[in-house]
């Protein structure tokens, strides 16, 4: 299988030379001249043709600048780029992350044991995955039942997750999104997140916490991330100053999640407090593992299992559904069309639900760290664009911030609108005295979500002018023709969030195959860390002999040291 992966992934010709891609570029010239409004005029039934449903998820692509001929040509492109073969390689032990000589088996973390065996995965890998999950579940139950105690015997009431990147963004996003599903615990449990290297989050937080009742999770795949370890060292010092040289301090107040057991042990984390993360799990794909401990602490063991179930359901759909109804493939290929053929280089993520506050930030890492590459698997520089810039905000806030640019700016932008069909109707809200008013607010959010996608697509034609006024001043002009997709979920639950995250994970993989880049490494991130480590001694006034830096950095260091 490894030899096959090298053949498939390394011998693809450049995308720009693919005859199907060349044909798509020609089709784009014609589509550039045809506004979205005309596509709807030509086919009043576009919605029925271009919307798709899967288990409580509906995606509408009808406001994208596509037609059936374009979709057919995109399907042909997936065949010439060996997408089906690449998907098979992903769902195997093949070292598809070739620059790090690793598999990319994050999907296995959410796959039932028997299903893993059916895919031909080593049974020991399956057993190890579920062994770690069970270890995490036992820890969650212990904390929830008030049986986990600190060094002084008091029950833990606060848990602080210390991580950065994938060890922070995923758990933070999901825990916040699923706060409505917070489980009842013996004692109220508060979950906190610390990621900034400057200590600003930690400084404020430590003033609110009691050392006796606080548990820290140190999450770092390598257990060598300087940001995380500096924050961990600070809280360790804080604990020791408060509780002294208590022999149970490290064991009772620190949990480690990492692929580096030796480093966790050297730091002082007890073996029974270590949760394992495999080398073949990229940080931005790791929330399905013990990195998701804060999520499980928020929504409970059953909630986390439902979260995994949603991800697995999307995995099965991605592996088995044909192109013309495969949601991750359709989403990916339409964005390839937008980016590479229509020259739309920015993509906005616009959820109309405050619980998805951190979803755009999460996708920024998932997409741009994965596909922000200019070197192919053949180690050749690309001559086409790869990942667009991903950005976004909760829709109602964004309307009063950057929607002006979306509607009347000079930049072409594509967008994903995301909203739940139903909110404030579940058991925890139906008995609220404000339930009726909250449901009305949700309807207002949905109306705005649909209105904004309509205005992006159709411009001034989106609003019927009841006055009959023929002349519209130029400053009131909305051209429209900005493409968007609308994703509606039945309701935001652990299962539907798992589906949504996995949908985007697989979209990213499909795009990487078409562009022939490796989405599972991040060498661009590593170089900045290396340079920072070289500059730390200079900031402290310790200049190694022969060290030479540019005049700008030199001047800034001198200013920071008080010489300017």
Secondary structure, 3 states (H helix, E strand, C coil): CHHHHHHHHHCCCCHHHCHHHHHHHHHHHHHHCCCHHHHHHHCCCHHHHHEEEECCEEEECCCCCCCHHHHHHHHHHHHHCCHHHHHHHHCCCCCCECCCCECCCHHHHHCCHHHHHHCCCCHHHHHHHHHHHHHHHHHHHHHHCCCCECCCCCECCEEEEECCCHHHHHHHHHHHHCHHHCCCCCCCCEEEEECCCCCHHHHHHHCCCCHHHEEEEEECCCCCCHHHHHHHHHHHHHHHHHHCCCCCHHHHHEEEEECCHHHHHHHCCCHHHEEECCCCCCHHHHHHCHHHHHHHHHHHHHHHHHHHHHHHHHHHHHHHCCHHHCHHHHHHHHHHHHHHHCCCCEEEEEECCHHHCCHHHHHHHHHHHHHCCCECCCCCECCCCCCCEEEECCHHHHHCCCHHHHHHCCCCEEEEEEEECCCCCCHHHHCCCCHHHHHHHHHHHHHHHHHHHHHHHHHHHHCCCCCCCCCCCHHHCCCCCCCEEEEEECCCCHHHHHHHHHHHHHHHHHHHHHHCCCCCCCHHHHHHHHHHHHHHHHHCCCCCCCCCCCHHHHHHHHHHCCCC
